Amino acid sequence: MITGADLGDGTYRNPVLNADWSDPDVVRVGDDFYLTASSFGRAPGLPLLHSRDLVNWTLVGHALERLRPADEFRVPRHDCGVWAPSLRYHDDRFWIFWGDPDHGIFQVNSPEIRGPWTLPHLVKEGKGLIDACPLWDEETGEAYLVHAWAKSRSGVKNRLTGHRMHPEGTGVLDEGKVIVDGDRIPGWFTIEGPKLYRHDGWFWILAPAGGVETGWQGALRSRDFFGPYEERIVLEQGDTDVNGPHQGGWVRTPTGEDWFLHFQQRGPYGRVVHLQPMRWDSADDGWPVVGDSGSPVAVHRKPDLPVQPPAAPATDDDFPGGRYGRQWQWTANPQDGWATQHSGDGLRLSCVRRSDAHDLRKLPNVLTQRLPGIECVVEVELRLDSEEPGARAGLAVLGDSFGWIGLERADDGTVRLVHRFAESVAERERDADRPRVAPEGRVRLRIAIGAGARCRFSYDLGDGAGGGDGWESSGPVFAATPWRWVGALLGLFAVAPVGGGHAGAATFTRFRVVPTS
């Protein structure tokens, strides 16, 4: 577990979630806060995080077991799938709405945060419909839906479209109307990610604009849902080093404090999550003020809530009984037999036969977790239990380019330590260092992740090879890269060439992430 946000003296340091919890949204139910985030093409999707103080968070599950349409996500679609979900609590149920840019707006719901969650229901079909958010208006009894547009699929951007929605969230009741046209707001572009609220007699849309890396957070309000809306920038980088602070959700504590959670794009680390103080300024006609007069805070007083023990989403795993923790996601919808349960500890992955085994970016059976946003060391132990020539397994850093280190069964029957990589433009991997014999068919693997996600790979064969002094470095430094919208991932995999019969398995034990900074 990597902690560090809670400074232990009544203050916290941003980011409060220092990994790729992209496009966060938050809701409070009683004394509990819940957060979800984009999961794109990984499964399970729609992560569910819990906190009692908005600073210390744990991962408690996922709301989406498999992506729909299931057949389309049998293979990796890294930047597709679940975009910018909205989390709400209405009629004694949790609701999550999201846009899939290729299919439309979906929702799932559940009476409890840990489920059972319904299967995805298509609320509005169409290309380019993204970033959906519902509102059940307690003042009028009406239900509404707002969404943004992806130009890559629809040819439309910088617009927010509003609908009346069926009160049960099953569909929209009209053709929709553009309620915010960003082209009519001087200087604004790429308005997206709307979060819809009712406050003080106004309809409020908190929406980012200006692009992922350099944008700002906007607030828009109207007395009528369909507009017209007036707008204001309420959070931007200013003189801070927090680029593009925007896209998130507002939440109010039981004591009446207001807070805003948003992301910051950090290259290979993805979109990390910051917590900003927020207030509604009665002296300025009731507009929200976020952060320190509109600029992000780095260190701040914690919310006025009961003290909680330090917590963060899990990273380490001993894989008891062959089961993997909630922090792991496959790169596509999983299939039976990829991971086998057993009586001991350790993750037993089948060497899945694939014609594209030479390119980790194309493999659906890579088990991944988010790259930590700090300097750290990642370690795991690996044993290859396969007699199949070409069968391999390893520890990877996966993005638009990738690097991995692990074991491979050679044509002559020996097991070799191999280290391979592929640039973003490469169609297949190649060696990053010369192969070495692994006499026992087992190895300890390590990736030291330094500043800027620069990765140094090393290994320990434990048999005196390489000088007999433990860890030996392998290959040059590898700079992790993100996908287009997704941060880099840590991954474990086992794969074999196409052929007949079972190709054996690989066992991973003692996965650890240890901070070094």
Disulfide bonds with the S-S distance in Angstrom:
none
